Amino acid sequence: MTQTNNRFLDDFARLMTDAAGAAQGVKREVETIVKAQGERVLNGMDVVRREEFEVVKAMAEKARLENERLEQRIAALEAKLGT
């Protein structure tokens, strides 16, 4: 099998490779811009971050468990007093 050097095809292949690289660069730039815009919109809406939500959720769970424990204790004391 003979291999021919076709300058046109070589140049065309090089052009397509460069175009693909440029497209990847544009894609990264667009993703960066969209992410920045999304963050700006969310910050303007005063949305809670996931970490903050998880902390408050854990605090609420702890408070709920403490309330249940205290309710049981009150019920036991009331039963002891005969109320």
N, C-alpha and C positions, 0 to 999 in steps of 0.2 A: 504494500500500500504506500503510495507516495504522498508526501506531505507538501502542500504548496503554501508559499508565503503570500498571502493576500493582504496587502496593506490596508485596503478598504475594510475588510472584516476585522482586522486587528484594531484599527482605529475605532470602528463601530463598537467592538466589545469593550474597549477602554472607555469610550464615551458612556456606555450603559453602566459600567461599573462606577464611574464617577457620579452619574445621575442617581444611582441607588444610594451611594454614600451621602449625597446632598439631600436626598429625600429623608434619610434617617436623621440627619441634622435638623431638618425642618420639623420632623415629627417630634423630636426631643424638645425643640423650642416651643412648639404649640402646646405640648403637654405641660411644660413649665408655666406658660402663660395661663393656661386653663386652671391649673392647680392654684396659682397665685390669686386668680380672680375668685375661685371658689372659696378660698380661705378668707379673702376680703369680704365676700358676701356673708359668710357664716359669722365672722367677727362683728359685722354690722348688725346681725340679727341677735346678737348676744346669746348664742347657742352654747350650751354646756359641753365641755370636752368629756370624752369617754372616761378618763381617769377620775375627774371630779364626780361624775355620775356614779361610778363604782364606789367611791368613798362614801358618798351620801347614802347609797343603797345599803352598804355594810352598816352604817350608823343606824339606819332605820330598822334593819333586821335585829341588831343588838337591842335597840329600844323596845321592839316588839317582844322579844324574848324576855326582857326584864319586866315588862308589863304583865306578861303571862305568869311569870314567877311571883310577882307581887300579888296578883289576883288570887293565886292559889294560897299564898300565905295569909291573905286577908280572910279568905273563905275558911281556912283552918282555924284562925283565931276567932272568927265569929262562931264557928261550930263549938269551939272550946268554951266560949262565953254563953252559948245557948241562945244566941240572938237570931 
